[in-house]
Amino acid sequence: MTTAMMWAQGQQVGQGSQWNCGWGQFEAKVMPAAIRMTSVCEGEPQAFVLVKKGATTFSYAEAPAEYGEVPSIVPLGSKVVLKNQEALKVLIFYDEKGRIEDAMYYTEDSPLHNSRWGVIPECCGKFVITQRQGAEKDAETGERVTIGQLDLVYKGKRVDYDVWSLNDAAMNVITIAPGCELSGSWVVTPTATGLNLYECERDEFGLYDLKERKLSLLYDDPEQGRWQMASNAMLTRTTLGHYRKSSLRLMRNEILARHGYKFTAKDLMEYFGRQPWYHPGEDNDKIRLSFYEQMTMALIQAEERMPDNKRYPIEEDQM
């Protein structure tokens, strides 16, 4: 058996396997002493190399120039670790201080948050329409919408939706199939309390032009927290980068709150104290987070560490 075959079976980075980091889909080329990862981002080739250091550890290295520019995920030489837990295979990138900085996941294992299965994590949940603008025949204010991973329910009717993608990465644009007043394509913009939707149409470059209709959806599920997605999927840095740091703080602490974490910060005590699902426990040391939750917490903290002048959140105020 060749070294490459042992890597594919033992380390589970198979020849031609696909790995997603939110902003791009990378393909693995397994070589005797390394793995070359290649992708295309906004029409430009991207590539880097994982140099073998141990059974499941690698060093982040530069690929030959002909394969593309090296993405600035972490500094060259940084540690990368492959983990396989809870049916999730993930490459974890560490910074120079040993903190988790980013991650890539094997796409065939986790449809929860992958655009290939038609999912934008922040879309999912129960909402009520609080404001509408545009055409006369439109969704009604006060109507409820339940958005799932592949479809939505509006006025008792279930309708499929698809997610737009560019270079195998999800765009925050969905197309709702014909069959209800919400049918059409919409840019989905997160808010601290829900979503703003802007009707659009695809342009000649595969992007979009805005149209007339606008909708504001307020998250409305007393049994689930606003940020329940953080406990149900390992969110990427791309998704987390959509949010203001104030929302990231609530998202990170909601993961703990779901396990009964007892807060000492007054604002967090008051915020979670208003949530009907929150039941504080007595011993924070007994809390055990899932692998998804641990990874999401670490990636949120990485996003919070990023200087404000290097972040470009798209989160808006509710309309």
N, C-alpha and C positions, 0 to 999 in steps of 0.2 A: 504493500500500500504506500502510495506517495505521501510526502509531507502535506501537500495540498489537500489530498483526500482525507487525511487524519484531521486536518483543520476543519474541513467541511462537516465531518461527522462529530468530532469531539468538541470543537469550539463553536460549532453551529453558525459559522459565517460561511454559508455555502457559495459555490461558484455562481455568479449571476444573481445572488439574492439582493432584494431591494430594501433599503433602509431610509427612513423618512425623519427629517428633523423639523418639519413644519413649513419651511420655506423652500424645500427641495427634496427630490427623491434621488438617492445615490445607489449606484449599482456596484456590487463587490466583485473585484477580480482577484481571486486567490492565487498567490504566488508562493514559492518555496519558503521565503522568510518574511513575507509581508502581505498586506492586503491593500490593493489600490482601489479607492472609492472615487467614482466619477459621476458628474451630474451636469445639468445645464440650468443656469439661473438667469432669467431675463435675456435669453439668447446667447449668453456667454458660458463657455465650458468652465467647470469647477472641478478640482481634483485634489486629493490628499492621500497620504499613505499611512497605514497603521503598521508600524514595525514591531514584530513579535519580541516581547520581553519576558513572558512567562506563559503559563497554560491559558490564562484568560486576560492577560495584561499586555498593553501595547504602548508605543510612544507615537505621538502625533508628529508626522513628518511631511516635508514638502514632496510633492509629486514632480516628475519630470515636466518641464515647462510645456511640452507639446500636448499634455493632457488637460491643461487649463490652469487658471489662477487658483491659488490656495485660499479657501474661505477662512476668515478670521474667527473660527469657532473658539479656539484657545491658542495660546502661544505655542510655537513649534517646540517640540520636546516634552510637551505636557503628557501626563498619564491618561490612558484610556482603558477602561475595564469593561469586559463583556459580562453581563449578568442574565440569567434565565430564571425568573421567578414569576409565580402566579400567571403562567401562560404568556408571559411577556419577555421577549428577548430584546435587550437594550444595550447599546454602547453608551457608556457614561464617560463624559469628558470632564476632567478635573483641572482647576487652575493651579497656579504656582504655589498656592497656600494649602492645597489639598481639599479645596471646597468644590462641590459639584457645580459646574458652569453650564453644561448643556448636555443633550442626549439625543441619540438617534434610535428609533425602534424598528424592528423587523416588521414590515407592513402586513404580512400574512397572518400574524398572530393576534393583532389587536384592532378590530374594526371599530372600537368605541370612538376613536378620535382621528380616523384616517379619511382623507378626502376620497380615496378610492371606493369607500363604502358610502359616500354621500353624507358625511357628517361634519358640521361645524359645532363644536361643543357648546358654545354660548347660545346657540339656537334652542337647545332642548329644554323643555319645561312647560309649565302652564302659565298662560298670559291672559290679560284682559286688554282689549283695545281702548285706549284712553283718549286718543286724538286721531283725526284723519283729515287729510287735505287732498284735493284733486277732483277727479271725476265724480259725477252725481251718483252713478251706480257703483258704490264702493262698500267696503265693510262698515258695519255699524258700530258706533261707539258703545262700549259696554258689553259687546260680544266677547266670548271667550275663545281662545285658540290654544290647543295643546299640540306642541311640536315635538315629535319623536326623532329617532335617528335617521329614518328614511321617509317619513310621512308626517302629515299634520291632520288634525281633526278640527273642523270649523262648522258650526251649525249642524252637528251630528254627522257630517260627511267626511270620510277619510280620503285624503288626496296625497299622492306621492310628490316629492320634490327632489331635485338634483342640485348638486353643488358645482359651481364653475371651478375649473382648475387651470393653472398655467404652469407649464414645466412640471407636471405631476404634483404640484402643490395647490392646496385649496385656496380659493379666493373667497372673500366674504360676500359672495353673491350666490343666491339660490334661484332656481326656476321652479315655480309651483305649477304642477300639471293642470290642464283644463278641468273644470268641474265645480268651481266655486268662485266667489267674488274676489278672492285673494290670488287667483291665477295670474301668472306673469312672472317676470324676473325682478328681483329685489336685492339691492345692496343692504346688507345687514350690519348695522353699527351698534355696538354694545353701549349701554349706559350703566350707571351704578344700580339702577332699579329695574332694568329691562332691556328693551331693544328699540331702536329707531329703524324703520324700513323705508327705503327710497326706491321707487320703481325705476327700472332702467332697461336698456336694450343693448345688445352686443354691438360693438363697433367693428371696423374693418381690421383692427389690430388684435382682436380677441379680448379687448377690455370692454368698457361700457360707457354709454352716454345716459345721463339722468333724464327722466321723463317727469310727468306732472304729479303723480300720486305719492303721498307720504302717509305712513302709519306710525303711531307710537304704541308700543306694547309694554304694559307694566307686568312684571313678574308677580304671579298671584297663586302661590301654593303654600298654604299654612302648614302643610306636613313636611315640606322640604325647604331648606334654606336657599337664599338667592344664589349661592355659589356651590350648589350640590354637585355641579359638574366636576369640581376639584377632587371629590372623593370617588367619582365613578370612572375617571379616565386620567391617564398621565398626560397632562397638558404640555404642549411644546412651548419653547420660548417665544415662538412666533405668536401664538395665541395669547400668552401672558403679556407680551409687548403691546397688545391692544389696549391695556388698561392703565389707568392712573395708579400711582403708588398707594393712594388712599384705598382704592378698591382691592389692590393686591394684598394689603394688610388684612382687610376683612376676609378675603378669600382664604388666606393662609390660616387665620385663626378659626374660621368656620370648620376646617378639617379637624382641628382639636375639639371644637365645641361639640361636634357630632359624637365624640367619645366621652362627653361629660367633663371636659377640662374646666377647672375652676379658675377663673380669671381674677387678677388683682388690679389690672388697669380699669379705672372707673368707666371710661367710655365703652370698653369691650363688655364689661359687666352689664351696663345698661342696654347696649345694643342686643346682645344675645339673650338678655333677660326678657326682651320683648318677643322672642321667638317661641312659639308654642311647642316646638319640638325639642327645645334645649332643656336638659336636666343635668345640672352640675353635680359632679361626684365629690367624693371626699379625699381621694388620693390620686393626684396627677401622675405619680410614678407608676401606677398600675395600667396606664393607657398604653395600648399597643396599636400602632398604625400599620395598615397594609403596605405592601411594596409600592403600589400606585400612589398612596398618600404620602409616603416618605419621599418618593421621587418628585411629586408635585410640590411638596413643601420646599425641597431643596432648589427646584427650578424657580419657584416664586422668589426665594431669597436671593438667587442669582440675579433675577430681574430687578429686585429692589436695590441691589448693590450698584447697578449701572447708573452712572451720572445722568442727571436730568437732561443735560445738553446733548446726550447721545441717544435719548429715547424719543420715540414719535408715536405716543398712544393715539388711538382713534376713538377712544371712549368719548361720548358726548353727554350733555345734560339731556334729561328726558324732555321731549317736545311738549 
